[in-house]
Amino acid sequence: MREFKIAEPQTADEVAALLAEAPEAAALIAGGTDLLDELKSGVSTAGLLVDLRGLAGLAGITPEKGGLRIGAMTRIVELAEDAAVGRDHPSLKEAALSLATPQLRNVGTVGGNLCQRPRCWYYRDPQVVCRKKGGFNCFAYQGRNKYHAIFGGSGCFIVYPSDLAPALISLGATARIGTAKGDKVIPLEAFYAGPDVDVTHENVLAKGQFLKSVWVPAPKARQKSAYVKLKERGTWDFALVSAAVAGIVKDGGLAEISIVMGGVAPIPWRLKKAEDVLRGKPVTEAVVREAAGAALKDASPLRENGYKADLVYAVLKQAVMAVVA
Ligand SMILES: Cc1cc2nc3c(=O)[nH]c(=O)nc-3n(C[C@H](O)[C@H](O)[C@H](O)COP(=O)(O)OP(=O)(O)OC[C@H]3O[C@@H](n4cnc5c(N)ncnc54)[C@H](O)[C@@H]3O)c2cc1C
């Protein structure tokens, strides 16, 4: 394992300064459940770890501006067990409970989950220099691509692995980003960027910036939400395909609707065309099939992952039916 130094800043300004000014490659470390794997395998070559654990105010779930502020250092188990989250946002609770194992949820943080690196086996192999690591090829494109993207590939076909991200985006969450010039707040949906923007990163954080918290608006009247995750195994696993659906239930249908999928694209994937089909109609199996069909017009499955198209319909149906039930 490579040697690295650890910095233990006490304030958000110190974090931003350390990240911006470090002469060597620097990485933030929260719970370390993803980063330490990358360091041990040699995929990350960071020489400086900026430890977020000493910072006051980054952890915890608190009511704020008519919603909930969830600090980046909040542990996933705290999110899963929070009474207000369970009451107001069942999809978020379900997403938190569905991910990894109890041990990982005890250590892993919300910020780490939202900023974790992809699980693509070519990216995770230290011998392979793929496009995400500055190389010229995406080896998944013509190689083994059973678990890869069917939407938004654009030269790199990872899928973004976070379960929390689709749930939070469908609920209209915003992200608070710490920068050397103060905080900025953007929709969480805009926090993620595909390989067409910058193939080496999955989010818009610039050097020196970090995620401080996310904010979820309180549910509107008659708002319901659901998260459905299909996995290959009965035990812990990443999503093959998952769907987070949030909407206002009216007359057996959805007056407002937001659908975000995981496991299908390099970023959490919003299904706007499916939303358009579903909005304002009584939900039936035929309407859900039409909605999935509309979304799948944008899909480009690879050699081994055409099965994901069927899963898109299956998770969408389960999640939408759960919301209107
Ligand atoms: C066996 C296993 C199974 C898993 N299964 C699932 C699953 O089913 N679903 C799922 O969603 N996840 C899964 N994960 C991923 C797991 O949820 C993440 O490892 C964990 O959430 C990361 O949190 P952490 O605090 O340990 O992050 P760290 O490992 O400390 O950091 C992860 C990455 O995020 C960056 N980072 C951390 N905090 C911030 C911040 N505040 N701002 C900017 N960047 C930051 C780090 O630099 C690093 O690149 C699994 C992991 C393992 C090892």
The ligand as an ORCA input file, in Angstrom:
! r2SCAN-3c Opt
* xyz 0 1
  C     -19.282     -4.565      0.072
  C     -19.912     -3.247     -0.271
  C     -21.240     -3.205     -0.686
  C     -21.838     -1.993     -0.999
  N     -23.135     -1.963     -1.438
  C     -23.711     -0.786     -1.755
  C     -25.049     -0.720     -2.222
  O     -25.747     -1.723     -2.358
  N     -25.556      0.506     -2.536
  C     -24.840      1.656     -2.393
  O     -25.364      2.730     -2.643
  N     -23.564      1.626     -1.963
  C     -22.997      0.439     -1.636
  N     -21.705      0.408     -1.214
  C     -20.957      1.648     -1.157
  C     -21.028      2.231      0.217
  O     -22.320      2.720      0.423
  C     -20.003      3.332      0.251
  O     -18.737      2.686      0.358
  C     -20.156      4.262      1.396
  O     -21.417      4.874      1.392
  C     -19.111      5.342      1.297
  O     -19.202      6.157      2.445
  P     -17.880      6.493      3.253
  O     -18.285      7.495      4.255
  O     -17.218      5.268      3.763
  O     -17.035      7.152      2.094
  P     -15.469      7.182      1.830
  O     -14.982      5.824      1.464
  O     -14.763      7.875      2.930
  O     -15.486      8.108      0.532
  C     -16.032      7.637     -0.688
  C     -15.674      8.625     -1.803
  O     -16.409      9.824     -1.621
  C     -15.516     10.940     -1.432
  N     -16.161     11.736     -0.384
  C     -16.523     11.326      0.851
  N     -17.174     12.313      1.489
  C     -17.226     13.358      0.647
  C     -17.772     14.682      0.744
  N     -18.423     15.105      1.819
  N     -17.633     15.515     -0.333
  C     -16.994     15.086     -1.449
  N     -16.452     13.854     -1.589
  C     -16.562     12.999     -0.547
  C     -14.177     10.328     -1.052
  O     -13.091     11.151     -1.442
  C     -14.212      9.017     -1.813
  O     -13.830      9.199     -3.161
  C     -21.101     -0.793     -0.883
  C     -19.754     -0.833     -0.447
  C     -19.164     -2.041     -0.161
  C     -17.725     -2.048      0.274
*
